[in-house]
Amino acid sequence: MSHIHTRLAQLLSASFLRFFAASLAGLVFDVALAATLNRLVGLALITSAAVSLVTAAALMYLVHEFWTFRSSERRFSFARMAGTVISALVALAVRSGILYATSRLAGLGDNWVLFQLLLATGTSFIVNYVIVRRVVGGGVNRSASDTQPPREDDPCAVR
């Protein structure tokens, strides 16, 4: 099997599929909370979206820590939670940048909207997975009491 096929197989590992499922649930939660805050509470849409993004990212940290990248040695970490929230913000910046680039700079405007959304969402999803995998999944430096070697199925671990 070639190196590319091996990396693709690792990417589609169980942790990636759990990440996908958790992220999809997180996205539904994020949008529902934003809509609720906007429609029922009366917050401005941008404020609702910001509050729901940070709330969903913090919730997703817990899901990723204890389910997606599960391990018997997992425990809560404010640093990893902050990393997950920062990752969500980076993914949002990537998504927004791609949408701006495709709609304004490339001149697609309101044409090819589905293509633009799929490209932006897919790219930001991959960026978020890589960052969260390193932050929560074991690919970053931790304190001596919290250090774990990278897992063999980790497609993002530095070897």
PyMOL commands that set and color helices and strands:
alter all, ss='L'
color gray80, all
select helices_A, chain A and resi 3-11+14-41+45-68+78-105+113-135+144-146
alter helices_A, ss='H'
color red, helices_A
deselect
rebuild
show_as cartoon
